[in-house]
Amino acid sequence: MTKGFKFFLLVFLLIAGAVVIVYSFAREDFQNLKDTLVGKRTEIPVEEEPTPGDLLSSLLSSTVDFDTQMAKLRTGEFENEYFIARVNKVTASEESLVLEMEFPMGDSSEVRELVTTASCPVENTTILGPQNMEILAEKTDIFQWVKKDNLLIAYCLDSACSSVGKECILITTGVE
């Protein structure tokens, strides 16, 4: 074998190896490109928003993105949307709360205070502790637990969020 042929063979093997490596890492992208070129549509699964009954599991599995959700609430209506808020005041006798919601706005935030009534069904109410969100109580009356500075995760029941409920998760802060 001549020197030129050995060089050509080495370059050919390096290029072939690179093509195999690129193909093995990008095989799925090539398949998607092929499907697009021939008109075959590939459905990409989209993670759905939590629904009442699975908000807690979504929270504990970390699939809930509160920054995105609160930004969405700031620009849209509240009805049937979940939120996170700090409890500023509790009036248990009236089952009302004053909630502080923080809405991200680029590098800053906008804070709004809402007066709401809480319609938290006992069967859909969970109390979490401040350490590692351990479950302190399930299927309980939220007003036996809620205090100022706790965090509440629930659904707005109307467009102004003057009533909250469906599923309620209270995260105690340990502050008395």
Secondary structure per residue as TSV (DSSP state, phi and psi in degrees):
chain	resnum	aa	ss	phi	psi
A	1	M	-	360.0	138.7
A	2	T	-	-84.2	163.9
A	3	K	H	-62.4	-41.0
A	4	G	H	-64.6	-39.8
A	5	F	H	-67.7	-40.7
A	6	K	H	-62.2	-41.5
A	7	F	H	-64.1	-45.6
A	8	F	H	-59.9	-43.2
A	9	L	H	-64.0	-42.1
A	10	L	H	-63.5	-45.3
A	11	V	H	-63.5	-43.0
A	12	F	H	-61.0	-44.9
A	13	L	H	-65.4	-39.6
A	14	L	H	-64.4	-43.3
A	15	I	H	-66.0	-44.5
A	16	A	H	-61.7	-42.1
A	17	G	H	-62.8	-42.1
A	18	A	H	-64.2	-40.4
A	19	V	H	-63.3	-43.3
A	20	V	H	-62.8	-43.1
A	21	I	H	-64.3	-48.0
A	22	V	H	-61.2	-44.5
A	23	Y	H	-62.4	-42.5
A	24	S	H	-65.9	-33.6
A	25	F	H	-81.1	-28.1
A	26	A	H	-112.6	19.0
A	27	R	H	-56.6	-44.6
A	28	E	H	-64.2	-40.3
A	29	D	H	-64.1	-39.0
A	30	F	H	-64.8	-40.6
A	31	Q	H	-64.0	-42.7
A	32	N	H	-63.7	-38.8
A	33	L	H	-63.7	-45.1
A	34	K	H	-60.4	-46.1
A	35	D	H	-60.8	-38.9
A	36	T	H	-66.5	-42.8
A	37	L	H	-65.8	-35.4
A	38	V	T	-92.3	2.1
A	39	G	T	86.6	8.0
A	40	K	-	-81.9	127.0
A	41	R	-	-91.8	134.4
A	42	T	-	-108.6	123.6
A	43	E	-	-80.1	125.3
A	44	I	-	-98.8	122.7
A	45	P	-	-64.7	131.8
A	46	V	-	-109.5	128.4
A	47	E	-	-68.5	125.0
A	48	E	-	-80.8	157.1
A	49	E	-	-67.7	150.4
A	50	P	-	-61.3	147.3
A	51	T	-	-114.7	161.2
A	52	P	T	-53.3	131.2
A	53	G	T	107.7	-25.9
A	54	D	T	-125.1	9.5
A	55	L	H	-61.8	-41.2
A	56	L	H	-62.5	-47.7
A	57	S	H	-64.6	-35.9
A	58	S	H	-65.3	-39.3
A	59	L	H	-65.1	-46.8
A	60	L	H	-70.3	-25.3
A	61	S	T	-93.4	5.3
A	62	S	T	64.7	29.9
A	63	T	-	-93.3	-3.6
A	64	V	-	-87.4	128.6
A	65	D	-	-113.5	95.2
A	66	F	H	-69.6	-31.4
A	67	D	H	-61.5	-47.3
A	68	T	H	-64.6	-43.3
A	69	Q	H	-63.7	-44.2
A	70	M	H	-68.7	-34.3
A	71	A	H	-64.3	-38.8
A	72	K	H	-63.7	-43.3
A	73	L	H	-63.0	-37.5
A	74	R	H	-61.3	-33.7
A	75	T	H	-100.8	-7.7
A	76	G	S	-125.5	-163.5
A	77	E	-	-90.4	156.6
A	78	F	-	-84.7	-26.9
A	79	E	T	-53.2	129.4
A	80	N	T	63.7	19.0
A	81	E	-	-106.2	144.4
A	82	Y	E	-89.3	159.8
A	83	F	E	-150.6	169.7
A	84	I	E	-127.5	137.2
A	85	A	E	-149.6	156.2
A	86	R	E	-92.7	137.9
A	87	V	E	-83.0	120.4
A	88	N	E	-96.9	-28.0
A	89	K	E	-155.8	144.7
A	90	V	E	-125.5	130.0
A	91	T	E	-124.5	89.2
A	92	A	G	-62.5	-37.4
A	93	S	G	-62.3	-28.7
A	94	E	G	-102.5	0.8
A	95	E	T	50.8	44.7
A	96	S	E	-120.8	156.0
A	97	L	E	-135.8	148.9
A	98	V	E	-106.5	118.2
A	99	L	E	-109.8	143.4
A	100	E	E	-110.6	115.3
A	101	M	E	-106.3	136.0
A	102	E	E	-112.0	121.1
A	103	F	E	-107.5	120.6
A	104	P	E	-67.4	140.7
A	105	M	E	-138.9	82.1
A	106	G	T	65.8	-120.0
A	107	D	T	-87.9	-5.6
A	108	S	E	-121.8	-167.1
A	109	S	E	-148.7	159.5
A	110	E	E	-114.9	133.0
A	111	V	E	-112.6	130.7
A	112	R	E	-125.0	144.7
A	113	E	E	-107.9	131.0
A	114	L	E	-123.8	137.0
A	115	V	E	-95.6	122.9
A	116	T	E	-132.7	158.2
A	117	T	E	-101.9	143.4
A	118	A	E	-106.2	119.0
A	119	S	E	-112.9	70.1
A	120	C	-	-94.5	106.8
A	121	P	-	-61.6	135.6
A	122	V	G	-54.2	-42.0
A	123	E	G	-67.7	-16.4
A	124	N	G	-119.4	30.7
A	125	T	E	-118.6	129.7
A	126	T	E	-130.2	139.7
A	127	I	E	-111.6	126.1
A	128	L	E	-112.6	146.5
A	129	G	-	-85.0	166.6
A	130	P	T	-74.2	-21.6
A	131	Q	T	-96.9	112.4
A	132	N	T	58.8	21.6
A	133	M	T	48.6	44.6
A	134	E	-	-68.8	145.3
A	135	I	E	-76.7	118.1
A	136	L	E	-91.6	-35.3
A	137	A	E	-158.5	148.8
A	138	E	E	-130.7	154.7
A	139	K	S	50.6	60.9
A	140	T	-	-136.0	163.5
A	141	D	-	-76.4	120.5
A	142	I	G	-61.5	-30.1
A	143	F	G	-75.0	-6.6
A	144	Q	G	-80.2	-14.2
A	145	W	T	-119.8	-35.4
A	146	V	-	-65.4	136.0
A	147	K	-	-140.7	163.9
A	148	K	T	-55.9	141.4
A	149	D	T	77.7	-0.8
A	150	N	-	-69.7	163.7
A	151	L	E	-106.4	137.1
A	152	L	E	-118.7	133.1
A	153	I	E	-119.6	123.6
A	154	A	E	-158.9	-172.5
A	155	Y	E	-110.1	142.4
A	156	C	E	-77.7	133.5
A	157	L	S	-96.2	-8.1
A	158	D	S	-144.1	173.5
A	159	S	T	-68.1	-22.1
A	160	A	T	-98.0	-3.3
A	161	C	-	60.3	36.3
A	162	S	-	-83.0	-6.8
A	163	S	E	-139.3	135.0
A	164	V	E	-124.9	157.5
A	165	G	E	164.0	-137.3
A	166	K	E	67.4	-68.4
A	167	E	E	-135.3	131.2
A	168	C	E	-126.9	129.2
A	169	I	E	-122.2	120.6
A	170	L	E	-107.8	126.1
A	171	I	E	-107.1	111.9
A	172	T	-	-73.3	147.6
A	173	T	-	-104.9	-9.6
A	174	G	-	79.4	-0.2
A	175	V	-	-88.5	130.5
A	176	E	-	-101.6	360.0
